[in-house]
Amino acid sequence: MRLGCCYYPEHWPEEWWADDATRMAEMGLSRVRIGEFAWSRIEPTPGRYDWDWLDRAIATLHAAGLGVILGTPTATPPKWLVDAMPDMLAIDADGRPRRFGSRRHYCFSHAGYRAECARIVAALAERYGNHPAVVAWQIDNEYGCHDTAISYSDAAAAGFRRWLAERYGTVEALNTAWGNVFWSMEYRTFAEIAPPHLTVTEANPAHRIDWRRFASDEVVSFNRVQVDIVRAASPERDIVHNFMGFFTQFDHHNVACDLDVATWDSYPIGFLESFWFTRADKLRFARQGHPDIAGFHHDLYRGAGRGRWWVMEQQPGPVNWAAYNPAPLPGMVRLWTLEAAAHGAELLSYFRWRQAPFGQEAHHAGLLRPDRADDVGAHEARAAAHDLATIGAVETATAPVALVFSYEASWWFEEAPQGRDCRYIELAFEWYSALRKLGLNVDIVPPDAALDDYAMVVVPSLPMLDEALADRVAALGVPVMLGPRTGSRTHAGQIPPSLPPGPVQRHLPIKITRVESLRDGLELAGDGFVIRRWFETVETAVAAEEVLSDGRGIVFRYGNLRYIAGWPDTALLARLFARMANEAGIATTPLPGDLRLRRAGDLIFAFNYGLEPVETETLSFGKPIIGDPICPPAGVVVWRG
């Protein structure tokens, strides 16, 4: 795995550039991302390009032996462009424009802005497409960051109507699919349809799910415009985009289909603080991040990239954007680096080279301090580079377990939650975490992925499961577990005529007759487990595999299929996954403390996310090539065998 960093030559005196490049190479870095926020410096006024500074910056980095990942600058349109085209701004759900003064101030649907993006990208690609320093291109930056994937602009509204007309053909078909006879919501023409916001109460969930599909497709087509330009002008160079953590506003699998590599921005501590985790977890893992945050996203984006993935931005110290921003535990930057290698990353790039003394991210640490001295992250990057040289090549193979992940499922949970804390991304993460606590490698794959090579398949939830996929998983002949709400809706958002789980009933004869959401503190107890948040009443002649204390079934098995009719806790997940692994002939390694394992070829990695040392000799992997048998907090142990 290569190491790199994100660098902003336009932020620094030019006389620093050569020294920066030399120090990067000496640190063990070989890749540098530049340019993704530099539109105002590349084109200070309309049509007047200033290439000289960028030419010199690229030449300086190249002279030090560094490969350049050149970003297209379309995440930060300059003020002169916004003033010339004010309707290019996105509109939020409350009808307010997302104005100039930060970043990502554009609407994906605006044809004029797309044309301007095509123009600046074509100019960049023409000038640098065959430059020997440029080894890859990053398209835009963090699509959807700051909740910008969805815009309620006039351009988006017009695009939505066109999208609906193509999807349904006639407005009568749309009215039927959406059930618009309810509340007299029927339309006479597609021109009458508006985005689903600013309604008196909630808009029709069928309207909203189509809106989410449309918004996702707009990100896909926006990305494709730039990819096509760069690919034609800069052949044989990887084209990437940097996705984010726990972000589901668009379908990353569909965007990644046009890319060579899926990359993501890894901020484990910031994500822990910013999402649903309990106060206890936020305190215990405050300086490490939850043990499965990084691994979950590594495996998610390896799946999105069809095996090829990078970390484009790795947290090297405190960040600036979470509610609280503690410093990582000593050793964590090294741990995160080696963990990415263990999961098969081709590159890990630290954000950023040097902490900026100005702007919105002045409190965001870099590898260097603003005074040019090494920060903690620099020392740990050097240590990681040394470890990577010791380890050598890291091979990855298909994991024994597949977790099927659906962005559309996430949208449906958001648009029709039925319970305030019923979050799809959290459910999927909990299932992943339970598998990892058993020492299992996991591939996270889209619903249309080939599943034949897996010994075990888990589906946290797939509300809009079609017959073909239901037939496919049933025919696998390996243990498969389906989570709550699977098969509960048609693609139009209606309850199936046969009731949930819809097409699953062809292979698992159960029928969901009632669903209920459970507020915090309202729990249903079983033998050593509890069901929280969601419960489904099941009508079936199939004997339940697991039951509640009152005798009602919660887990049903028929052939190779299992169905969980509720939101399982960690105890029930651990029990079921261990049982399924045993049926599949997969060896498990229940792990002590907050340790996580990753097997890669002939290498076994252990990562200690806990606050106490962990004795690893009990794992019986032999003498480590990296680390000691007693693994300290933020420690890494690597065995070859």
N, C-alpha and C positions, 0 to 999 in steps of 0.2 A: 504493500500500500504506500502510495506517495503522500507526502505532506505538503501543505501550501498555506497561503494566508490571503486575506482580502486587504487590498492596498489602495490608497487614494492619493496618487501623486499630486493631484490638483489641490490637496489640502496642505501641502508641505513645500518649503523652499526647495527649489530645484537642486541646490548644492547638497541637499541631504540624500537625493535619490540614489546615487552610486553607492554610498555607504549603506543605505538601507538594503539595497539589492545584495551587496556582499555579505551583510550580516544574515540575511535570509538564507542564502546558500550555505553559509557556515553553520547555521542552526539545523540544517538537514531538510530545508524546504526546497521544493523544485517546481511548484506551481504558484501563480499569483493571479488572482481575479482583480480586474480593474474596470473602470468605465461605466458601471451600471447606473450611476447617478450623475453623470457628467454632461448632460445635454446642453446646459447653459454655457459650458466652457467649450464644447465642440462647435456649437452654433450660437454665438452670442447674440446675433440679430438674424432675422429671417433670411435664409439663403446664403449667409456669409459664414463659411466654415473656418475654424481655426484648428488646423491639424498639427501645427508645428510642435506644440507642447506634448501632444499625445505621441507623435512620431518619436520624440526624444525620450519620453518615458518608456515606451516599448523597447526602443533600442538599448536603453540602460539596463532594463531587466534582462533582455536577451543576452547582453554582453556578460552578465553574471551567470548564465546558464539556466535561467528560469524560463519556464514555459508560461505563456500568457493565456488566461481565460478571459476573453473580451466580452463585456456585458453590453447588451443593447440598452440605451438609456431611457427607455420609454416609460419607466415607473415614475419619472420626475419631469413631466413636460414643463418647459420654461414659462416664465410669466408672459412673455410677449405672445406665445402661442395661445395661452388661456385668454388673454385679452382680445386676441383676434377671433377666437372661437369660443365664447363663453358657454355655449350650450354643450360643450364637450365634457363638462363637469358631471360627475355622477350625482344623482338625487337620492337622498336617504328615504327610509320608510315613512318619515314624518314630512316629506315633501321639501326638505331643505337641501340646498346645493352643498356638496363637499368641496369647499373652496381651496384656492391656492394658499400655500404657506407651510406645507409639510411635504407629503409625498402621496403617490397613488391617487391623485386628483383627476381621474378620468373615468368615463363610462365605456365599458367594453363594446357597447353597441353603436357608438357614434362613428358613422362612416367617414366623416371628415378627419377625426382623430386617427382612425385606422390608416387613412391615406398618408397623414403626416408621419406616422410610425413607419410605414413602408418606405417613405422617402429617406428618413434619417438612417434607417437600417440598411437600405441599399447603398447609401453613401459610405457608411462604415464598412460594409462588406466589400465594396469595390476597392476601397483603399487598403484594407488589411486582410482581405480574404485569403490571399496567398502569401502573407508575410510569414517568414520562417519562425518567428517567435510565437505566433498565435497557434495554439494547439487545440483550443476549444472555444465555444461561444456559449454564453448564458443569455437566454432570451428573457428580457424584462427582469423583474425581481419580486419574488414573493407575491404571486397572484393572490388577490383577495385580502392581503394584510390590512388591518384596521377595518375589517368588515366592508370591503369594497368590491367583492365579487358580484354583488347584487345592486343594481341601480334601477330607480323608478323614473328615469328620464323619459322625455318624449321619444327619443331614439329607441330606447328599450321597449317602450309600449308598442311602437310601430313594428319593431322586429318581432315582438311576441305575437302580434296578430298574424304576421306572415308565417311564423313558425306553427301556429295553431291551424291555419288554413292548410298548410302542407301536411300536417299530422292527421287532421280529421276529414279534410275534403269538403264537408258541408257543415254548416253551423247546426243543423239538426242532429248530426252525429255527435257533435260536441255537447249539445244540450243533453243528449241521452247519456253519454259517457260520464258527464259531470253530475248528472242527477239534478239538473237545474229547475225541474218542476218544483223541487223543494223551495219554499219561500219565494216562489214566483220569480226565479232568477234567470229565466230563459232569455236568450238573445235572438235577434232577428238577423243580424249580420255579424261577421267577424269584426267589422269596424266599431261595433258597440262595446267591444271587450276592452277593459282597462286592466292594468296591473292590480293584483290583489292587496291593496293597502288603503288606508284611510276610510275603511268601511266602519259602519256603526258598531258592529261586533265582529267576531272572527269571520273572515271570508271563507268560502267553500274550500275545504281541504283538497278537493280534486283540482280546483283552480290553482291552489297554491303549489301543489306538487308539480303540476305542469309548468308553472312559473319557475320553479327551482330547476327543472330539467332544461328549460329554455336558457336560464342564466348560465348554467354549466356549459351548455353548447356554445354560448357566446364566448366564454373563456377559451374553449377548444379552438374555435375558428379564429379568434384574435391571435392566439399563439401560432396557429398554422401559417398565417400571413407572413410572419417574420421568419419562421423556420424555412419556408419555401425559398425566400430570398437568400438567406444565409447558405442554405444547402447548395443552391445553384452557383453562388459566387465563391464559396469556400469549401470545396470538396475535401473529403477524407479527414474532416475535423469533427469531433464530437459536438453535438448541440444538446444543451441541457437547460433545465429550469430548476430553481431552488424552491421546493415546496416547504411547508411549515409543519409545526407540531399540533396534533389534535385539531386539525382544520379540515372541515368537510363541506365547505360551501360550494365546491364544484367537484366533478369526478376526475380525480387525479389520474386514474387509469386511462381515461380517454385522452387527457392532455398528453400523457407520457407516450401514447402510441406514436406521436409524431417526433419524439425525442430519441436520442441515442442512449442517454443516461438519465435516470431520475436522481436528483439530488435533494437534500433537505437541510434545514438549518436547525442545529441541535443545541437547545438551551435547556438542559434538564432541570436546573434549579428554577429558572423563570417559569417553566411550564408547571412544575409542581405548585408553585405559589399561585398561578393564574387560573388553575382549573379546579375540579370538584373535590380534590383530596381532602381528607379529614384534617382537623387541627392537629391531631396526634401525629399523622403522617407528615404534615408540613413542619412539625417540630423535629421529629426523628430524622427526617431526610433533608432538613433545611439546607445543608451544605453538600449534599450528594445528589439530590434528585431521587425520586422513587426508583427502586432497582430495575423496573421494567420500562421506564419511559424511553430511554435510548434504544433498548433492544426492540421494543414494539415498532418504533418508527424505522429502525434499520430494516427489519423484516418486511414492514409494509412497503417501503420504497424499493427494496430489492425486488419485490413482486411487481410493483408498478413499472420498474425499469427492465423487466424481463431478464433479471439476473444481474444487470449492470446498475450500480448506484454509487453515489458519493455523499459525503457530508460536506456541503459547501460552506457552512458557517458553524464552527464549533465554539461554544462558550469557553473563554479562557480565564474568566474571573467574574467578578460581580457584573451584572447587567444593569440597565437603567429603567426598564419598562414595566417590571412587575410591581405589585403592591409593596413588597419588601424584597431586597436584593442582597442577601448575604454572600460572602465570599465562599468559594468552594473549599472543602476540606483539603488540606495539603495532600497531593497525590491524585486528586480527582481528574484533573486535566489529562494526566498520563493515563489513568484508567479509562476515561471516555475514548481516548485515542486508540488504545489497544482493543477496546471492545468493538469499535467500528471495524478494525482489521479482522477480528474474530468472526464478525457477521458478513465479511466479504466485501467491504468497501474497497474501491480502487484508489480513492483519494479522500483525505480528511484535510480540510482547510480551516484555519483558525480565523475567527472574526474578532478583532482586526489586527493588523500589524502593530499599529501604535494608537493608543487612546487619544481621541480628539479633544483639544482644549476648548472647543466651541460647538455650538449647535445642540440639537435635541439629545444627542447621545454622549454628551461630555462626561457623564458618569459611567459610561460603558467601558470596562477594562479592555485592553489589548494585550498582545504579547509584550509590548513595550509601554512604558509610562509616557506621558506627554513630554517629559524632559529627555527622552531618547534612551533612558536607562532600561535594562531588562526588568520586566515585572515577573511575578511568580510563574505566569503561563509560559514565558520563554524558557525557563529552566526545565519545566516539565515537558515542553515540546522537545527539547534536546534529549531528555531522558527517554521519551517515547521513540524518538528516531533511533537511538542506540538499541532499544529493545526490539524494534522492528528489524534492524539489521541482524540481530542475534537469532530471531525467530525465522527469518527468511520468508519464502513464499507461503501464503495461506490459501489453501484450497477449500472451496465450498461445494456442497452437493445438495441434492434434494433432501429436505428434512423428512422425517418419518410422519410428521403431522402437518396437515393443512388447516388453516383457519380462513374461512371464506368471509371476506369483508366487502361490504356494499355501501357506496356513498349514497345511493338512492334510499337505502334503508335508513341511513342517518337522517336524510331529509324528511322521510315520513314520520319518524319519531319526533322530529322537531315540529312538523306541521300538524300532527295529530297525536300529541303525546299521551293524552288521557290521564297522565300523572305528572306532576311538576318536575320530579327528579328522574323521569324515565328517559335517560340519555343513551342513545345507541353507542356512541363512542366509548362511554364508560363501561357498558355491558361488554363490548368487544375487548376492551382493555382488561377487564377482570378475567375473562376467559383465557386470554393470552397469558396473564400473570399466573394463573393457576397451572397452566401447562409448564411454564418456565420454572415454577417452584418444584416441579418433578424432575428437573434437569433435562427437559426435552428441547430439542431444536424444533422450531416452528417456521413454516413458510406462510406468509399472509398473502392470499391470492384473491383476485376478483371472481365474481360469480361465474364468468364464462371461461375460467381457467380449466385446463385439463387436470383431472384429479386422479387419473389411473395409477400414477406412480406413488401414491401416498398409502400408508398403512392404516391411517386413521384420519378422519375429517370431522371438524367441528364447525357449526354454523351458528354463531351467537343469535342472529335473527335475520330473517329475510322475508319481510312482510309481503312483498310482491313477487313471490316465487312462481315461476311458470311451470307448466307440465313437463317441458323438456328437461329442465334442471332437476325437478323432482324425480323423474324417471332415471336420470343419469346418476344421482347420488344413491338411489335405491339399488342400482345395478352394480355398484362398485364392489360389493361383496366384502367390504371392510367396515369396522365400526364407524357409524356416523351419528352425531348428536345434533339435533335441531333445537334452537332456543325459542323462547316465548315470542309470540306474534308472527312466527314463520307461517307463510301461506294465508295470512289473515285478510288480505285485500287483493283485488284484481289490480291490473296495471292502471285502471281508471280510478282506483281508490275506493271501489265498492266492496262490501262484504261478499264473499263468494256465495253463489246459490246453494252450495252444499254446506255452507258454514266453514269456518277455519278448522284445520289448516289447509283448506282448499285442495290443491292437487296432491298434497302429501297423503291424503286419505286413500289414494290408489294403492299405497304401499304400507301404510300404518293406519289401521281402521280406528281412528279416534275422531271425535267431533267436539269442538269448543262451543259450548252453549252460552257461556257468560264470561265476561272479563271484568276485573275490578283492579283499581289502583289503590295502594295502601300508603297512607301518610306515614311519616317518620314516627316510629314507636308502635305502629300497628303491624304485628308480626304473626305469622302462622308457623307453629313449631312442628318439627319432625324429629326423627331419631338422630340426634346429634347435629341437626342443622335447622336453620330458619329460612322462611321465604319472606322477602320484603318487597315493597314497591309494586309488585304486579302478581296477580294470581288469575288462573283460568280454570273454570269448571269444565270438566271433561266427561263426555258421555261415550262409553265404550264397553265392549265385552272383554277387552284385553286386560289382564291382571296388571296392576301397577307394580313397577319395579321398586319404587320408593313411595312412601305414603306419609301424610301428615299425621299428627297425633290423633286427630279425629277420624282417621280412616280414609280421608279423601286422597286420591292419587295425585302425585306431582311429577313422577317420571314414568314414562311408558315405553316399553321396548317391544318391537315386533320385527323379527329377522335381524338385519344389521342396523336398523334404524332405532334411535331413541328420540324422544321428545320431552323437553322440560316445560311443564305448564306453569311456569312462574319465574320470578327473578331469583336465581340461586345464590346462596352465600358461598364463601370460600370453602367451607367444610364440605358442602355437597358437591361442588365442582371438583375438589381434590379427590373425593371418593369415586365419582363417576369417571373422571379422566384416568385414574389409576386402574380402575376396572377395565376400561376400554383398552388401555395400553397393554394390559395383561392379555386380553382377548386377541389383540393384534400381534402379540409377540414382541412388543417394544419394551426394552429395558428402561426402567425409570430409576432416578437417583434423587430421592427426597432430600432436600438440601437443608443444611443447618443455617439458622440465623437469616441474614439478608444476603446470602451468597447466591450467585448465579453462575451457571455453567454454559459454555458454548463449545460444541465439538466442530472442528474444521479440519477435514482430512485426517492426518495423523496427529493433530494437535488438540489438546483439551485446555481451555481457558477457564479460570475461575476469577470472579470479580467480587470483592467484598464491599457491599454498599452499607454495611452496618457500622455501628459506632464501637463495636467490640471486636477483638481479634477472633478469628475462626480457625479451628484446627482442621486441616484438610487431609491429614494422613489417613483418616477414616474412609476417605473416598477411594483409597487403594489404587492410585494412578502412578505410583512409583516416585522417582526422584525428579523434581521440577527442573526445567531449564531456565525458567525465570521465576524469581520470588522464592519464598521460604514456606515450609509446610504450615507454619502458623502464620496465616494471612492477616496482616493488620488492617485497620480501617482504611479504606481507599486503596487497598493492596490488590495486586494481581499475581496470580500463580499460573504458570504455563507448563504443561507436561507434553512430552512427545512419546507416543507409544501406540 
